[in-house]
Amino acid sequence: MAAARVCRRWCSTAARAAGDTGLTAAARAGAESQRVTAGKGSRWERLRDGRMGLWWKGLLRDYKEACRDVFAGARERPGKAALYLSLLGGAGACCHWNPSEASFESSLLEASNTLLLLSPWIRSGDSDGHVQGLTKLRNQGRLRYQSLGLLSLVYEAPFHPDSSLYEARCQSLRPRWLHFPSRVLDLGFCCRWWILERKMRDFDINEQEFRNLPPHLRTISPKQLRSQENERLYEEKYRPVSLSEEEIARAESEESAISPPSTRGSNPEMQAASPLV
C-alpha cells in the first residue's frame, strides 16, 4: 500500500511538471513571436499600440466628445452659453487683477506718506487712526495676507509667526474661525484695497474742527455745492449777530443768576474808588 501511494504521488508530480513545462514553452513561444512582430514595426507604432498609447487615445476621444456636446449645447441655447462665457471671462479677469501683498504694502506706505504731509490739525481722525493701526501691526509682524483666487484678504494675527510663546504654539489657544470676520482688516479686489481706500476718502478733513458749528452749517449735501444755498451760508458767517430784546433780557437774567451774590447790586464805580486793603 505504501509503495502504491508513493507511485501515485510520483506520477502526479511528473504530470504536473510536464504540464508546466508545456505551458512555459507555449508562453515563451508567444512572447518570442510578439517580440519579433514588435521588432518589425517602428518605435512610433510600438508607442501607439502600447498601453500608454491606448490610454491617451481614450482620453482624447472623451475630450473630443465633450467638446462636441458643448458646441451642440451652445447652438441650442446661445443665451445660456453667453452667460457662462461672461462668467468665466469675469472670473479670469478677477484672478488676473487680484492684488498682491506687495500692492498692499505700497498702498499702505503711500497713505502714510500722504498723511505725513498734512498738519495734525487737518488730518482726518478716522484715516490717521486706521493707517497708524495698520502700520503698527505691520511693524509687529501681525499682518497676514491670503489670496483666494478671485480676491485677497488682509487680516490680523495674534502673534508674530516666529514667536515661541506658549500661547502662540498651543493649538487649543489659537483664535477660532468663528471670530475670523472680526479680524479682517482689508479686502482686495480688482487691483484695489477697498477698506483702505474708503478710509482715505476725506483724509484732509478734520471733523473735530466743525463740532462747535451750528447743525445747519456742520454738514451740507452734494446739491448745495456751487449753489445759491451754499453762497448764502458762506455770506451768513460774515453777518453781525443780531439779538432781540427778549434774547437780551434772557441773557442778562442768566448772567445775573451765574454771577456770585457778593457782586449783585454793587456799584462798579464805588468798587473802583474803594481803596485796596
Residue frames as qw, qx, qy, qz and C-alpha x, y, z in Angstrom:
[[0.000, 0.885, 0.465, 0.000, 0.00, 0.00, 0.00],
 [0.297, -0.801, 0.110, 0.508, 2.76, 2.38, 0.83],
 [0.411, -0.145, 0.601, 0.670, 4.53, 1.59, -2.44],
 [0.225, 0.618, 0.666, 0.353, 1.30, 2.30, -4.39],
 [0.120, -0.936, -0.255, 0.213, 0.88, 5.64, -2.62],
 [0.365, -0.608, 0.337, 0.619, 4.46, 6.67, -3.46],
 [0.374, 0.149, 0.703, 0.586, 3.99, 5.62, -7.10],
 [0.117, 0.803, 0.566, 0.145, 0.74, 7.60, -7.38],
 [0.217, -0.895, -0.040, 0.387, 2.43, 10.69, -5.92],
 [0.409, -0.366, 0.510, 0.663, 5.38, 10.36, -8.29],
 [0.319, 0.422, 0.712, 0.462, 3.07, 10.07, -11.29],
 [0.007, 0.912, 0.409, -0.030, 1.03, 13.16, -10.31],
 [0.312, -0.777, 0.175, 0.518, 4.21, 15.20, -9.78],
 [0.416, -0.099, 0.640, 0.638, 5.61, 14.14, -13.14],
 [0.232, 0.647, 0.654, 0.316, 2.34, 15.00, -14.90],
 [0.117, -0.942, -0.216, 0.228, 2.23, 18.46, -13.23],
 [0.383, -0.584, 0.378, 0.608, 5.84, 19.12, -14.21],
 [0.385, 0.194, 0.702, 0.566, 5.16, 18.09, -17.79],
 [0.111, 0.830, 0.534, 0.122, 2.14, 20.39, -17.94],
 [0.233, -0.889, 0.010, 0.393, 4.10, 23.31, -16.51],
 [0.439, -0.312, 0.539, 0.648, 6.87, 22.66, -18.98],
 [0.313, 0.480, 0.690, 0.442, 4.38, 22.70, -21.84],
 [0.025, -0.933, -0.355, 0.051, 2.77, 25.97, -20.64],
 [0.358, -0.741, 0.213, 0.527, 6.16, 27.59, -20.17],
 [0.433, -0.035, 0.635, 0.639, 7.24, 26.61, -23.64],
 [0.204, 0.701, 0.614, 0.301, 3.99, 27.96, -25.10],
 [0.172, -0.940, -0.164, 0.246, 4.37, 31.25, -23.21],
 [0.427, -0.519, 0.399, 0.624, 7.95, 31.55, -24.38],
 [0.387, 0.262, 0.682, 0.562, 6.92, 30.93, -27.94],
 [0.074, 0.863, 0.486, 0.119, 4.15, 33.56, -27.75],
 [0.287, -0.869, 0.045, 0.400, 6.47, 36.16, -26.21],
 [0.470, -0.270, 0.537, 0.646, 9.09, 35.42, -28.84],
 [0.314, 0.522, 0.654, 0.450, 6.57, 35.85, -31.62],
 [0.068, -0.949, -0.300, 0.067, 5.36, 39.18, -30.17],
 [0.408, -0.691, 0.253, 0.540, 8.95, 40.35, -29.87],
 [0.444, 0.042, 0.631, 0.635, 9.62, 39.50, -33.46],
 [0.168, 0.741, 0.582, 0.290, 6.41, 41.24, -34.58],
 [0.217, -0.939, -0.133, 0.231, 7.18, 44.32, -32.48],
 [0.494, -0.461, 0.376, 0.635, 10.70, 44.44, -33.76],
 [0.426, 0.378, 0.613, 0.548, 9.40, 44.68, -37.33],
 [0.030, 0.904, 0.381, 0.193, 7.45, 47.95, -36.60],
 [0.288, 0.574, -0.203, 0.739, 8.83, 51.42, -35.92],
 [0.232, -0.102, -0.636, 0.729, 9.16, 53.00, -32.48],
 [0.340, -0.018, 0.045, -0.939, 6.15, 55.27, -33.08],
 [0.687, -0.119, -0.543, -0.467, 3.97, 52.24, -33.92],
 [0.541, -0.140, -0.760, 0.333, 5.10, 50.42, -30.79],
 [0.040, -0.082, -0.444, 0.891, 4.32, 53.51, -28.68],
 [0.473, -0.043, -0.191, -0.859, 0.94, 53.98, -30.34],
 [0.750, -0.131, -0.563, -0.321, -0.15, 50.39, -29.90],
 [0.366, 0.069, -0.762, 0.530, 1.21, 50.14, -26.35],
 [0.288, -0.592, -0.708, 0.257, -0.68, 50.62, -23.09],
 [0.148, -0.512, -0.157, 0.832, 0.09, 54.36, -22.77],
 [0.057, 0.035, -0.525, -0.849, -0.87, 54.97, -26.38],
 [0.259, -0.455, -0.802, -0.287, -4.25, 53.32, -25.91],
 [0.270, -0.611, -0.544, 0.508, -4.84, 55.33, -22.71],
 [0.065, -0.389, 0.090, 0.915, -4.10, 58.63, -24.44],
 [0.130, -0.168, -0.710, -0.672, -6.32, 57.65, -27.36],
 [0.275, -0.583, -0.764, 0.007, -9.23, 57.05, -24.99],
 [0.233, -0.579, -0.317, 0.714, -8.62, 60.32, -23.16],
 [0.001, 0.217, -0.337, -0.916, -8.54, 62.36, -26.37],
 [0.189, -0.337, -0.798, -0.462, -11.68, 60.61, -27.59],
 [0.257, -0.640, -0.662, 0.294, -13.51, 61.55, -24.39],
 [0.142, -0.518, -0.070, 0.840, -12.43, 65.19, -24.65],
 [0.035, -0.008, -0.600, -0.799, -13.47, 65.29, -28.28],
 [0.232, -0.513, -0.794, -0.229, -16.96, 64.05, -27.42],
 [0.258, -0.648, -0.473, 0.539, -17.24, 66.53, -24.53],
 [0.084, -0.353, 0.185, 0.913, -16.27, 69.48, -26.76],
 [0.120, -0.214, -0.732, -0.636, -18.74, 68.33, -29.37],
 [0.258, -0.628, -0.731, 0.072, -21.51, 68.26, -26.76],
 [0.217, -0.564, -0.227, 0.763, -20.54, 71.75, -25.54],
 [0.012, 0.159, -0.411, -0.897, -20.74, 73.25, -29.04],
 [0.202, -0.386, -0.804, -0.403, -24.03, 71.49, -29.69],
 [0.269, -0.663, -0.611, 0.338, -25.48, 72.89, -26.44],
 [0.154, -0.442, 0.006, 0.883, -24.21, 76.40, -27.27],
 [0.095, -0.089, -0.608, -0.783, -26.01, 76.28, -30.61],
 [0.284, -0.535, -0.780, -0.159, -29.23, 75.19, -28.95],
 [0.352, -0.862, -0.334, 0.147, -29.07, 77.80, -26.10],
 [0.513, 0.498, -0.082, 0.694, -26.90, 80.78, -27.14],
 [0.286, -0.805, 0.058, -0.517, -28.05, 82.96, -24.22],
 [0.852, -0.516, 0.085, 0.001, -27.00, 80.44, -21.62],
 [0.843, 0.141, 0.024, 0.519, -23.68, 79.90, -23.38],
 [0.240, 0.700, -0.061, 0.670, -23.02, 83.67, -23.49],
 [0.548, -0.763, 0.083, -0.333, -23.79, 83.91, -19.76],
 [0.924, -0.298, 0.086, 0.225, -21.36, 81.12, -18.93],
 [0.681, 0.386, 0.015, 0.622, -18.67, 82.65, -21.15],
 [0.038, -0.799, 0.074, -0.595, -19.09, 86.05, -19.49],
 [0.734, -0.656, 0.106, -0.141, -18.86, 84.48, -16.04],
 [0.907, -0.066, 0.084, 0.406, -15.72, 82.58, -16.98],
 [0.463, 0.583, 0.004, 0.668, -14.20, 85.71, -18.52],
 [0.305, -0.828, 0.078, -0.465, -15.04, 87.79, -15.44],
 [0.860, -0.494, 0.103, 0.070, -13.54, 85.18, -13.14],
 [0.813, 0.188, 0.057, 0.548, -10.39, 85.09, -15.25],
 [0.193, 0.736, -0.032, 0.649, -10.10, 88.90, -15.18],
 [0.564, -0.770, 0.090, -0.285, -10.56, 88.94, -11.40],
 [0.916, -0.263, 0.098, 0.285, -7.84, 86.33, -10.99],
 [0.641, 0.426, 0.043, 0.637, -5.52, 88.31, -13.25],
 [0.022, 0.681, -0.076, 0.728, -6.16, 91.62, -11.41],
 [0.736, -0.596, -0.318, 0.043, -6.15, 90.15, -7.93],
 [0.012, 0.885, -0.347, 0.310, -3.95, 92.49, -5.80],
 [0.777, 0.094, -0.521, 0.341, -0.83, 91.02, -4.24],
 [0.617, -0.639, -0.277, 0.365, 0.78, 91.53, -0.86],
 [0.471, -0.062, 0.102, 0.874, 3.31, 93.94, -2.39],
 [0.034, -0.547, -0.391, -0.739, 0.47, 96.14, -3.66],
 [0.516, -0.766, -0.376, -0.070, -0.98, 96.37, -0.15],
 [0.629, -0.414, -0.087, 0.652, 2.43, 97.36, 1.24],
 [0.293, 0.202, 0.271, 0.894, 2.72, 100.03, -1.45],
 [0.237, -0.682, -0.443, -0.531, -0.79, 101.36, -0.79],
 [0.610, -0.698, -0.314, 0.204, -0.20, 101.50, 2.96],
 [0.555, -0.243, 0.034, 0.795, 3.12, 103.31, 2.51],
 [0.127, 0.401, 0.368, 0.829, 1.54, 105.79, 0.10],
 [0.395, -0.758, -0.428, -0.296, -1.33, 106.51, 2.51],
 [0.643, -0.583, -0.205, 0.452, 1.10, 107.01, 5.41],
 [0.437, -0.035, 0.163, 0.884, 3.24, 109.43, 3.38],
 [0.055, -0.588, -0.443, -0.675, 0.15, 111.34, 2.29],
 [0.508, -0.784, -0.354, -0.049, -0.95, 111.85, 5.90],
 [0.646, -0.383, -0.085, 0.655, 2.55, 112.90, 6.95],
 [0.294, 0.301, 0.253, 0.871, 2.38, 115.83, 4.53],
 [0.298, -0.712, -0.352, -0.529, -0.59, 117.28, 6.44],
 [0.090, -0.433, 0.510, -0.738, -0.66, 119.05, 9.77],
 [0.129, -0.185, -0.933, 0.279, -2.13, 117.06, 12.70],
 [0.254, 0.373, 0.412, -0.792, -4.86, 119.71, 12.93],
 [0.505, 0.366, -0.318, -0.714, -6.01, 118.96, 9.36],
 [0.211, 0.128, -0.954, -0.169, -5.81, 115.17, 9.23],
 [0.736, -0.272, -0.279, -0.553, -8.93, 113.11, 9.50],
 [0.468, -0.469, 0.649, -0.374, -9.06, 111.19, 12.75],
 [0.924, 0.114, 0.298, -0.213, -10.50, 108.06, 11.14],
 [0.752, 0.605, -0.240, 0.102, -7.91, 107.99, 8.36],
 [0.099, 0.704, -0.610, 0.350, -4.99, 108.62, 10.69],
 [0.637, -0.351, 0.579, -0.370, -6.14, 106.04, 13.24],
 [0.950, 0.238, 0.155, -0.132, -6.69, 103.34, 10.61],
 [0.646, 0.647, -0.346, 0.210, -3.31, 103.88, 8.91],
 [0.119, -0.658, 0.627, -0.400, -1.47, 104.07, 12.23],
 [0.809, -0.199, 0.457, -0.311, -3.09, 100.81, 13.37],
 [0.922, 0.386, -0.009, 0.014, -2.10, 99.00, 10.16],
 [0.391, 0.727, -0.469, 0.313, 1.45, 100.34, 10.40],
 [0.421, -0.556, 0.601, -0.392, 1.75, 99.18, 14.00],
 [0.921, 0.004, 0.346, -0.180, 0.55, 95.67, 13.15],
 [0.780, 0.584, -0.186, 0.128, 2.94, 95.55, 10.20],
 [0.119, 0.723, -0.577, 0.360, 5.90, 96.52, 12.38],
 [0.592, -0.371, 0.613, -0.368, 4.90, 93.83, 14.87],
 [0.131, 0.224, -0.922, -0.289, 4.68, 91.18, 12.13],
 [0.338, 0.244, 0.804, -0.425, 1.00, 90.52, 12.78],
 [0.560, 0.491, -0.084, -0.662, -0.40, 91.31, 9.34],
 [0.508, 0.003, 0.842, 0.181, -1.32, 88.29, 7.23],
 [0.430, 0.421, -0.339, -0.724, -2.12, 88.16, 3.52],
 [0.504, 0.110, 0.856, -0.023, -4.27, 85.43, 1.97],
 [0.309, 0.265, -0.483, -0.775, -5.14, 85.14, -1.70],
 [0.594, 0.212, 0.691, -0.352, -8.44, 83.42, -2.53],
 [0.447, 0.272, 0.717, 0.460, -8.05, 83.48, -6.29],
 [0.123, 0.751, 0.485, 0.430, -10.78, 86.00, -7.11],
 [0.200, -0.899, 0.045, -0.387, -10.00, 88.30, -4.17],
 [0.552, 0.200, -0.575, 0.570, -7.47, 88.77, -1.35],
 [0.556, -0.781, -0.247, -0.141, -7.76, 89.31, 2.38],
 [0.321, 0.429, -0.514, 0.670, -5.51, 91.08, 4.89],
 [0.688, -0.616, -0.303, -0.233, -6.26, 90.08, 8.47],
 [0.183, -0.743, 0.495, -0.411, -4.75, 90.44, 11.92],
 [0.781, -0.009, -0.607, 0.145, -2.83, 87.63, 13.59],
 [0.612, -0.782, -0.095, -0.073, -2.48, 87.45, 17.39],
 [0.633, -0.610, 0.334, 0.339, 1.29, 86.79, 17.34],
 [0.210, 0.719, -0.562, -0.351, 4.38, 87.04, 15.16],
 [0.921, 0.209, -0.270, -0.187, 4.97, 83.88, 13.06],
 [0.600, 0.350, -0.609, 0.383, 8.36, 83.32, 14.72],
 [0.417, -0.580, 0.357, -0.602, 7.05, 83.80, 18.25],
 [0.480, 0.099, -0.860, 0.146, 7.92, 80.99, 20.68],
 [0.383, -0.227, 0.461, -0.768, 5.36, 81.83, 23.36],
 [0.196, 0.126, 0.961, -0.152, 3.17, 79.05, 24.66],
 [0.438, 0.566, 0.422, -0.556, 0.01, 80.90, 23.62],
 [0.398, 0.628, -0.383, -0.549, 1.34, 81.20, 20.06],
 [0.209, 0.318, -0.904, -0.194, 2.25, 77.49, 19.75],
 [0.317, 0.132, 0.860, -0.377, -0.62, 75.85, 21.59],
 [0.088, -0.225, -0.770, -0.590, -3.28, 74.51, 19.22],
 [0.200, -0.615, -0.755, 0.108, -6.07, 74.90, 21.79],
 [0.175, -0.678, -0.246, 0.670, -5.42, 78.62, 22.33],
 [0.205, 0.040, 0.493, 0.844, -5.49, 79.67, 18.68],
 [0.375, 0.244, 0.124, -0.886, -8.30, 82.02, 17.53],
 [0.518, 0.333, 0.781, -0.106, -11.47, 80.30, 16.37],
 [0.186, 0.212, 0.627, 0.726, -12.70, 80.55, 12.82],
 [0.073, -0.773, -0.630, -0.014, -15.92, 81.98, 14.21],
 [0.232, -0.848, -0.085, 0.468, -14.02, 85.17, 15.13],
 [0.564, 0.026, 0.426, 0.707, -12.22, 85.44, 11.80],
 [0.213, 0.757, 0.424, 0.450, -14.55, 88.09, 10.25],
 [0.307, -0.944, -0.093, 0.074, -13.75, 90.49, 13.09],
 [0.598, -0.520, 0.329, 0.514, -10.01, 90.15, 12.34],
 [0.573, 0.477, 0.432, 0.507, -10.29, 91.03, 8.64],
 [0.237, -0.613, -0.049, 0.752, -8.69, 94.44, 8.05],
 [0.259, 0.559, -0.302, -0.727, -8.93, 94.90, 4.29],
 [0.748, 0.349, 0.563, -0.038, -10.39, 93.36, 1.14],
 [0.074, -0.492, 0.530, 0.686, -8.52, 93.37, -2.16],
 [0.590, 0.466, 0.659, 0.012, -10.48, 93.09, -5.40],
 [0.524, 0.751, 0.285, 0.285, -9.72, 94.28, -8.95],
 [0.550, 0.324, -0.133, 0.758, -6.38, 95.94, -8.09],
 [0.204, -0.629, 0.086, -0.745, -7.93, 97.97, -5.26],
 [0.320, -0.171, -0.785, 0.501, -7.92, 97.74, -1.46],
 [0.200, -0.648, -0.510, -0.529, -11.42, 98.85, -0.68],
 [0.526, -0.743, -0.372, 0.180, -11.37, 99.48, 3.07],
 [0.509, -0.344, 0.034, 0.788, -8.12, 101.47, 2.96],
 [0.151, 0.295, 0.418, 0.846, -9.43, 103.48, 0.04],
 [0.311, -0.736, -0.507, -0.323, -12.69, 104.23, 1.85],
 [0.565, -0.654, -0.256, 0.433, -10.82, 105.32, 4.98],
 [0.413, -0.265, 0.183, 0.852, -8.64, 107.69, 2.92],
 [0.240, 0.681, 0.576, 0.382, -11.52, 109.30, 1.06],
 [0.091, -0.925, -0.083, -0.358, -11.63, 112.53, 3.18],
 [0.779, -0.181, -0.298, 0.522, -8.19, 112.30, 4.75],
 [0.313, 0.197, -0.096, 0.924, -7.69, 116.11, 4.71],
 [0.400, -0.561, -0.195, -0.698, -10.92, 116.97, 6.58],
 [0.205, 0.011, -0.788, 0.581, -10.81, 117.01, 10.36],
 [0.363, -0.591, -0.618, -0.370, -14.34, 116.55, 11.64],
 [0.482, -0.527, -0.481, 0.509, -13.35, 117.83, 15.09],
 [0.200, -0.017, 0.056, 0.978, -12.88, 121.33, 13.65],
 [0.307, -0.277, -0.395, -0.821, -16.58, 121.67, 12.88],
 [0.363, -0.377, -0.836, 0.162, -18.06, 120.21, 16.06],
 [0.117, -0.442, -0.427, 0.780, -18.75, 123.70, 17.51],
 [0.141, -0.015, -0.397, -0.907, -20.61, 124.95, 14.44],
 [0.619, 0.140, 0.312, -0.707, -24.43, 125.10, 14.31],
 [0.650, 0.115, 0.751, 0.007, -26.09, 121.99, 12.92],
 [0.618, 0.730, 0.270, -0.110, -27.14, 123.69, 9.68],
 [0.255, 0.874, -0.407, -0.076, -23.52, 124.71, 9.00],
 [0.552, -0.476, 0.684, 0.024, -21.90, 121.48, 10.14],
 [0.487, 0.078, 0.817, 0.300, -22.92, 119.35, 7.17],
 [0.432, 0.512, -0.152, -0.727, -24.00, 120.14, 3.63],
 [0.815, 0.267, 0.513, -0.050, -25.43, 117.93, 0.94],
 [0.500, -0.029, 0.541, 0.675, -23.86, 117.48, -2.52],
 [0.232, 0.738, 0.543, 0.328, -26.70, 119.52, -4.03],
 [0.216, -0.946, -0.136, 0.199, -25.63, 122.57, -2.02],
 [0.564, -0.343, 0.335, 0.673, -22.16, 122.68, -3.54],
 [0.150, -0.037, 0.438, 0.886, -21.82, 125.57, -6.02],
 [0.099, -0.634, -0.710, -0.289, -25.42, 126.63, -5.44],
 [0.140, -0.675, -0.041, -0.723, -27.26, 129.67, -4.13],
 [0.765, -0.611, -0.159, -0.126, -27.79, 127.95, -0.79],
 [0.816, -0.127, -0.122, 0.551, -24.05, 127.43, -0.41],
 [0.288, 0.451, -0.002, 0.845, -23.38, 131.07, -1.25],
 [0.437, -0.718, -0.141, -0.523, -25.97, 132.17, 1.30],
 [0.847, -0.492, -0.139, 0.147, -24.37, 130.05, 4.01],
 [0.683, 0.123, -0.074, 0.716, -20.95, 131.42, 3.08],
 [0.051, 0.552, 0.023, 0.832, -22.12, 135.03, 3.40],
 [0.614, -0.674, -0.291, -0.289, -24.04, 134.32, 6.58],
 [0.784, -0.324, -0.269, 0.456, -20.90, 133.76, 8.64],
 [0.384, 0.166, -0.045, 0.907, -19.76, 137.35, 7.96],
 [0.269, -0.678, -0.315, -0.607, -23.00, 138.98, 9.11],
 [0.057, -0.338, 0.581, -0.738, -23.16, 140.52, 12.60],
 [0.242, -0.332, -0.899, 0.150, -25.12, 138.71, 15.25],
 [0.302, -0.350, -0.065, -0.884, -28.48, 140.43, 15.91],
 [0.190, -0.239, -0.882, 0.358, -30.35, 139.76, 19.14],
 [0.297, -0.649, -0.450, -0.536, -33.91, 140.64, 20.01],
 [0.274, -0.588, 0.330, -0.686, -34.94, 142.32, 23.26],
 [0.907, -0.311, 0.023, -0.283, -36.22, 139.03, 24.66],
 [0.893, 0.164, -0.262, 0.326, -32.89, 137.32, 23.94],
 [0.235, 0.559, -0.372, 0.702, -31.01, 140.23, 25.57],
 [0.564, -0.528, 0.232, -0.590, -33.22, 140.08, 28.68],
 [0.985, -0.134, -0.092, -0.066, -32.79, 136.31, 28.86],
 [0.714, 0.344, -0.344, 0.504, -29.01, 136.65, 28.57],
 [0.053, -0.590, 0.360, -0.720, -28.93, 139.29, 31.34],
 [0.786, -0.421, 0.122, -0.436, -31.03, 137.12, 33.63],
 [0.969, 0.036, -0.188, 0.159, -28.77, 134.14, 33.02],
 [0.478, 0.486, -0.367, 0.632, -25.71, 136.28, 33.68],
 [0.340, -0.578, 0.307, -0.675, -27.14, 137.61, 36.94],
 [0.926, -0.283, 0.014, -0.249, -28.02, 134.10, 38.03],
 [0.886, 0.186, -0.252, 0.342, -24.49, 132.88, 37.33],
 [0.217, 0.636, -0.350, 0.652, -22.66, 135.83, 38.97],
 [0.434, -0.172, -0.737, 0.489, -21.79, 135.46, 42.74],
 [0.258, -0.816, -0.516, -0.041, -24.11, 137.07, 45.32],
 [0.461, -0.562, -0.114, 0.677, -21.41, 139.44, 46.66],
 [0.215, -0.112, 0.362, 0.900, -21.25, 141.30, 43.35],
 [0.012, 0.611, 0.714, 0.342, -25.01, 141.54, 42.77],
 [0.161, -0.913, -0.363, -0.093, -26.37, 145.09, 43.05],
 [0.537, -0.562, 0.026, 0.628, -22.96, 146.61, 43.79],
 [0.321, 0.931, -0.003, -0.175, -21.88, 149.83, 42.09],
 [0.856, 0.249, 0.019, 0.452, -18.87, 149.39, 39.81],
 [0.221, 0.781, -0.150, 0.564, -17.73, 152.99, 40.35],
 [0.560, -0.728, 0.258, -0.299, -17.68, 152.59, 44.13],
 [0.956, -0.162, 0.165, 0.180, -15.76, 149.33, 43.83],
 [0.676, 0.501, -0.033, 0.540, -13.21, 151.04, 41.59],
 [0.004, -0.792, 0.194, -0.579, -12.86, 154.03, 44.01],
 [0.799, -0.592, 0.038, -0.102, -12.55, 151.87, 47.15],
 [0.004, 0.769, -0.638, 0.047, -9.00, 151.71, 48.50],
 [0.792, 0.169, -0.586, 0.009, -7.09, 148.46, 48.30],
 [0.726, -0.645, 0.179, -0.156, -6.53, 146.69, 51.57]]
